[in-house]
């Protein structure tokens, strides 16, 4: 039997169009989960940048994230696209 996946991370604020830079936070409900993310359109893996605090988005960007924790398999990928009009 397989191990359950970690919870899919949540990215805030909601994806959409914004008039200026946005501070993006990524969270996960799985205990002790490590979150990995990308901002270049590639699918995140454990080799991607590890999330350690808010990320400032200053231009149109697609943020993707996954979570992994001991005893769990990797979560589903969550994708959020931010359009920044400045």
Secondary structure, 3 states (H helix, E strand, C coil): CCCCECCCCEEECCCEEECCCEEEEEECCCCCCEEEEECCCCCCCCCCEECCCCEEECCCEEEEEEEECCCCECCCCEEEEEEECC
